[in-house]
Amino acid sequence: MSHTPGARQAQKLKTRQALLDAALGLLEEQSLSSLGLREVTRAVGVAPTAFYRHFRSTADLGVALVEEALGSLHPMIRTTVSPAEDSGERIARAVELIAGHVAAHPAHVRFVARERHGGVQPVREAIRDELARFAEEVRAELAKDAESAGWSEADLRMLAGLYVDQMLITASLFLETLDAPEEERRLAARTAERQLRLISRGRRHWLD
């Protein structure tokens, strides 16, 4: 039974995920450019040759980690600009969502923050491309909002980029205070809300 195609595929996916998880754990203490595939396979308990059944290189593994780290963020980023409710409530909810995501996935957030400007070009490009897709999704949401009437496409893209950049800044802020006292974490949340509110107010008066 273990030799059926379905079982083999399940085992292959399990090993691939184990390699991703092991790499992410090792990257808590080092950058991707210094990570060796033998370190990763040793942590999983498979032969180095098994690595190449799943990834072409450590850079390819890094790109997969980018997809894993950023793929779940699309709904959260859209929440930040959704016109469905009061701006203050929307901002507070967005900040809460970011804080929750950082608390649940600190290693992923730390990996993206480090490798966004790191030494592995394919990974930098993967992060850049994923963030560009975020910005385009945000731009599309902003274009639906009545507040965007009269805005040029260039200005909408600029505003979308501001929101995406601010999401990353907020995530980094929460990452830095992850193990801090409660009061420090509350201060980080208030700071994040004020920063987003500043962008929101500037948006309302941009065409004045």
Long-range contacts (C-beta under 8 A, 24 or more apart in sequence): 12-53, 12-54, 15-44, 15-46, 15-50, 15-53, 15-54, 16-54, 18-44, 18-46, 19-44, 19-46, 19-51, 19-54, 19-55, 19-61, 20-61, 20-64, 20-65, 20-68, 23-58, 23-61, 23-62, 23-65, 24-65, 24-107, 24-108, 24-111, 25-107, 27-65, 27-107, 27-110, 27-111, 27-114, 28-107, 28-110, 31-114, 31-115, 31-118, 31-119, 32-58, 32-59, 32-62, 32-111, 32-115, 32-118, 32-119, 32-120, 32-123, 33-118, 33-119, 33-120, 37-61, 58-120, 59-120, 59-121, 59-122, 59-123, 60-122, 62-115, 62-120, 62-122, 62-123, 62-126, 63-122, 63-123, 63-126, 65-108, 65-111, 65-123, 66-112, 66-115, 66-123, 66-126, 66-127, 66-130, 67-126, 67-130, 68-108, 69-105, 69-108, 69-109, 69-111, 69-112, 70-112, 70-127, 70-130, 70-131, 70-134, 72-101, 73-101, 73-134, 73-167, 74-134, 74-137, 76-101, 76-167, 77-134, 77-137, 77-138, 77-163, 77-164, 77-167, 78-137, 78-138, 78-141, 80-138, 80-163, 80-167, 80-196, 81-138, 81-141, 81-142, 81-145, 81-160, 81-163, 82-141, 83-144, 83-145, 83-146, 83-147, 87-197, 87-200, 88-197, 91-193, 91-196, 91-197, 91-200, 92-193, 94-167, 94-196, 95-170, 95-189, 95-192, 95-193, 95-196, 96-189, 98-167, 98-170, 98-171, 98-174, 98-192, 99-174, 99-185, 99-189, 101-171, 102-171, 102-174, 102-175, 102-178, 103-174, 103-178, 106-175, 106-178, 109-171, 109-172, 109-175, 110-175, 112-168, 113-168, 113-171, 113-172, 113-175, 116-168, 131-164, 131-168, 134-164, 134-167, 135-160, 135-161, 135-163, 135-164, 136-160, 138-163, 138-164, 147-203, 147-204, 150-207, 151-206, 151-207, 155-206, 159-199, 159-203, 159-206, 162-199, 163-199, 166-195, 166-196, 166-199, 169-195, 170-195, 170-196
